[in-house]
């Protein structure tokens, strides 16, 4: 699964990318042009859970966090890429 978005802080907006595979999970955040990276071989966390755990660390660089916005979430499904957001939009446009 790949999740992309932005963390909105008081001082800066920082884009992030989280990649989860069966081998582990990794996070990359661009803060003022400098990358902050974290990875672990444990795939037990969901992407936004990992980001939530690391927000206190990032807050020192970003300032008070005003929000986290997910722009894209893509899940690999049996060799093909499947957009969770596209499925949700299709579901909602059909009225449930």
C-alpha positions in Angstrom: 0.0 0.0 0.0 1.2 3.5 -0.8 -0.2 6.6 0.9 0.7 10.1 -0.1 -0.4 13.4 1.5 0.6 16.5 3.4 1.1 17.5 7.0 0.0 21.1 7.6 2.0 22.8 10.3 2.2 26.3 11.7 5.6 26.9 10.0 5.6 24.6 7.0 3.6 22.2 4.9 5.4 18.9 4.6 4.6 16.3 1.9 4.8 12.7 3.0 4.8 9.2 1.5 4.3 5.9 3.3 5.0 2.6 1.7 3.7 -0.6 3.3 4.7 -4.0 2.0 4.6 -7.5 3.5 8.3 -7.0 4.4 7.8 -3.8 6.4 6.8 -0.1 6.3 8.6 3.1 5.5 7.9 6.8 5.9 9.4 9.7 4.1 8.6 13.4 4.9 10.1 16.4 3.2 10.6 19.2 5.7 11.9 22.4 4.1 13.7 20.4 1.4 15.3 18.0 3.9 14.1 14.4 4.0 13.0 12.7 7.3 12.9 8.9 6.8 11.9 6.1 9.1 11.4 2.4 8.3 10.9 -0.8 10.1 10.7 -4.4 9.1 7.4 -4.8 11.1 4.4 -4.6 8.8 1.9 -4.8 11.8 1.1 -1.0 11.6 -1.1 0.6 9.1 0.4 3.6 7.2 -1.5 6.3 9.1 -0.9 4.6 12.4 2.9 4.9 11.8 2.5 8.6 10.8 0.4 9.2 14.0 3.1 7.7 16.2 5.8 9.9 14.6 3.9 13.2 14.6 5.3 14.3 18.0 8.8 14.0 16.5 7.9 15.9 13.4 6.1 18.6 15.3 9.4 20.1 16.4 10.4 20.8 12.8 6.9 21.7 11.4 5.5 23.6 14.4 2.1 22.9 15.8 0.3 20.5 13.5 -3.0 21.8 12.1 -3.9 18.8 10.0 -2.9 15.8 8.0 -4.4 15.3 4.6 -4.3 12.1 2.5 -4.2 12.9 -1.2 -3.7 9.4 -2.5 -4.0 5.8 -1.2 -3.1 3.0 -3.6 -3.2 -0.7 -2.6 -1.5 -3.5 -4.5 -3.9 -6.3 -5.2 -2.7 -9.6 -6.8 -0.1 -8.0 -9.1 -2.3 -4.9 -10.1 -2.6 -1.5 -8.5 -6.0 -0.6 -7.0 -6.9 2.9 -5.9 -8.9 2.9 -2.7 -10.0 6.5 -3.3 -11.3 5.6 -6.8 -13.3 2.7 -5.4 -14.8 5.0 -2.7 -15.7 7.7 -5.2 -17.4 5.1 -7.5 -19.3 3.7 -4.5 -20.4 7.1 -3.4 -21.5 8.2 -6.9 -23.8 5.1 -7.1 -25.5 6.2 -3.9 -24.2 3.4 -1.7 
